[in-house]
Amino acid sequence: MNLIDEIKSRLSKYPNAKYECNASSITVLPGSENGFTVMLSLNHGGYTVSFDGWHEDFKDKEEALDCFAFGLSDECRLKEYRRGSFPYKWTVESFVNGRWLQDSTTGLFLFPFWRRPRVRYLQNNLLDRDQKDERSDDV
């Protein structure tokens, strides 16, 4: 079973999960207007996981799968920076010991810097941190 099929099988436990897939990627759509898209794609012997505009490359299958599941959990949130209505920077944050800590940031070089800056916090909750022990085999 390839990684895309494995994720589809695991997502079947979550009837509210909406996703799209093809032979080389799977995308879980946000469950609310305050959520974000989580995607895993296969590429040249590795994997790319993205949360809206943020992305990270992985060589290890398990690390990619863990990151993908993290993006679907309520232990992750995405801080989205905008200029006007244009998103240009994304920071992944982790909920650790009751606090949100910044992990990594991805941004664009070209954006409408003259527009008013705004920040939005986006979060998925397909996987609940209170069920952490029960989800070791989940997405």
N, C-alpha and C positions, 0 to 999 in steps of 0.2 A: 504494500500500500504506500503510495507516495504521500508527501506531506500535505498536499491540498486535500486529498481524500481523507487523510487522518483528521484534519481540522474539521471538515464537513461532518464526519462521524461524531466528533466531540460536540459540535454545535447542535446536533440533533437533540441533545438533552435540554436545549433552551428554545422552546417554541416561539418565544418573542424575538429571537435573533433573525434578522433579515440580512441576507448576504448574496453576493454575486460572485461567480467564479468562472474560470476557464482553465485550460491546461497548465497555465504558468502563474496564476495568481488567484487569490481569494480576498474579497473585500467585505467586511462587515459594516453595514450602514449604521449610522447613529440611531439610537432608540428614542431620542428626543431632540428638540431644537438646541439643547445645551450639550449635546454629545458631539463626538467627532468620529470620522471614518477611520477604521483600522484595516490596513492592507498588508498582506505578505505576498511577495513575488519571488519567483525563482529566477536566478540569473547566473549564468556562467559558473556553475559550481558553488554558488553561494545563495544568500537570501537577503532581501531588503524588506524591512518592516517600516511602515510609515503610518503616522497619525496626522491626517490632513497634510500640512506642508512640512512637518518634521519627518525625518527619515534616518535610518541607520542600517549599515550593511553588516552581515554576519557570515562567517564561514561555517560555524557550528549550527547544526539543525536544532538542537535542544535550546541553545541560546536564543535563536530566532523565534522558536515556539514560545519560550518563556516571555519574551518581549511582546509578542503578539497577544498572549493572554493577559499580560500586565495592562496593555492598552484597553482591554475590555473590562477591567476591574475598577472598582471604586477606590483602589489604592493609587490610581494614576489620574492626573489631570493635565490638561494642556493649556498653557497660558499663551493666548494668541494676541499678538500685537498688530494693530491696524493703523493705517493712516487714512482717515475718512472711512470708506467701506472696503479698502484694499488691505487684505492680510499680507504681512511681509516678514514676520518672525514668529517662531513657535518655540516654547520652552516646555519640556516634559518635567513634571514635578511628581515626587513620590511622597506618600503619606507615611511618615516614620515617627514613632513615639509621640503621636498626637500633633505633629507639625508637618507642614508641607515644605519639602526640600527640593531645590532645583537640581535636575540631573544633567540635561544637555539642551543645547539650543541650535536650531537651524534657521537661517534667514536668507533673504534675497538681497542682492547688492543694489538693484534698481527698484525704487518704489517712489510714490509721490510724497516726498519728505515735507512738502509745503502744506499738506493736509493735517487736520487736527488729529493728534495721537489718541488712541483708545486701546484699552486692554479688556479682553474677554477671557473668562475661565470656562473651559469645556471639560466635561467629565462623562464617562460611560459608567454604567452600573450593572452590566450583564452578569459579572462575577462579583459577589459581595465579600468584603473582607471578613465579616463575621462567620463565613463558611469556609475560611481558608484551609482548614485541615481536611475538609470534605472534598475540596476541589483539586487535590494533588494530581488526579488523572483527568481533570477537565481541560478545556481549551488551553 
